[in-house]
């Protein structure tokens, strides 16, 4: 009975509302007539508590004061934030493009100011494995020092004394011999040119005999025409020597100051490396979600290990190759063994092509002195490169980069194009780091898609 009464009561309210519609006339809206629909039993049941006047107003489409009240919507707010951020980013990019020249100059000046800090970071980064090894093996395991601060301080002091000692030995003993070798090479080249000048008539007769069609008079005429220009160039060069020397002196002084400042900054970085790591980790975990922050920290650690292992391993490998080259040149009784060994050792830092690049100056030098020595030196370098590539390099470096030869050549080529010799060396570990990050990203995407490619 109650259910029937309820249904009858609702229907009665609807009928009464419809009868009362003509009483309150309303002009059609701008977008068409008012649409009135009959309520179903379900809708009527839900609206049972609605009064007659409210039902009439709803059927007539009357507007309430609350209809114009602002209601917050989180989705719309997020869309608005993204839209504003996109507009702001586009505005910043347009401003950067419009003032690219000024910004480039500003960045150069800013990087010049930060150069001691950048240099200090690289020094600390390179010496960090040595400091860790000295701290653990020497002061922790050998001397049983328990205080961490004392161990770190002694390890930093020992590492820097060791490196500075090697540099001093190089400056005191190696550099003078290299200088003497360069002076001797200059004397040999001068003597060779003198012999060519004194015997020019015989050389000219030999050239005319073997190359009768060659017009030597043309070359002599061009040389006479170029001679005044050459003298004028030498005169201008002499006039500009003093300003250039002053500029070079100022540049060397700035370089020395920045180098000392970089060394001091690197010492502080190594001493406070735990604090710096903790601050960086705190910032990452504060900005990123916990799971992503953990992945980011582990990935950063792996990239640092790849770069550090390659640099330290390649430096040790090049030092050993330089020593072996010096001993071999001494055994073969070739001239300028120290100078040639230093060149070979330094260029050996470049993978694959380093030994051959280092062999070019030696071969040219020996060709000017004794061509047979150039042949002997070339064969020796080829054997040394094979020994480094097949035996020594894999023992020291292992698979520190994980790159195939194709990508190593790519890193050397691109690095050399944009960074010269240093770029050729650093291009390989940078490509290794990028390849590691891309491989990790692709593996993560495929894992989410449940795809495995063999």
C-alpha angles and dihedrals in degrees: 000000000000091000092051092048090050093053091046091048093053094047090049091054092051092049092048090050092051091049091053095051096090089054091066107045120195129185117241115268123253093258097050142293123324113270114224120188132185115248118239121229091259093051091045091052090053091049093046092114093053116109124234094252093050090049092050092048091050093050090049091049093239115180121237130206091244091058089076096047116116113247118197117236119191095203093053090046091054091049090050092051092050091048093051091046091051092049091048092049091049091050092050092049092050091050091049092051093048093051099032095132095052092044091050091054091046091051091051091052092046092050089048089056091047094045094102090053092046091048091046091052092052092047091050091045093052095043095043095088090050091048092049092048094049092046095050104035101033110029100025105037101023103034096026095224108173102188108092095205092052092048093050093047093049091045092052092047093048094047094050093045089051094049093043090049091054090049092049091049089051092049095046102040111014103041096052090051091048089050091050090049092052091049090048090049089052090052092049092049091048091051091049091051090047091053090049090051094047093047096039093118092057091044090050091050090049091049091049090049095052097032107032093164093057111109105219092172089067092056092046090051092049090049091052090050092049094047097082090047090050092051091049090050092051090049093052090046090053092050091051096047096092097051090045091050091050091048091048091050092052091046092050091049091052090046091051092049092047091047093053090046091049091052091051091048091049090053091053091047092052092046092050098034092117091053092046091050091048092049091049092048092049091052093049094048090046094053102036132049114268097252094047092044090055092050091047093052093048091048092050090051092051092049091050091050092050093051096042096046092051095048096045094041094048091048091054091045092051092048091054092046090051092051092047090049091052092050092047093050090050091051091048090046094231121161125258096017096167096049093047092045092052091051092048093046094050096045090046087074085078108081120240097347098047099089092047092048089050091048094058097074091046094049092048090048094050091045089060092050108030120349091206090061089055090056092048091047092049092052090048092052091049091053091045092051092051090050091050095045098046106028118011100036097051091046094054104029101027108178095328094148102030090213127140118233090258093061092042089057089046091053092047093048097047093040092049092049094054104025109026118219093343090050090052089056099042094040093076098055091041091054088047091054092047091048090050092051093047092047090051092049094048092046090052092050092048091047091054089050090047091237125144120189116196 
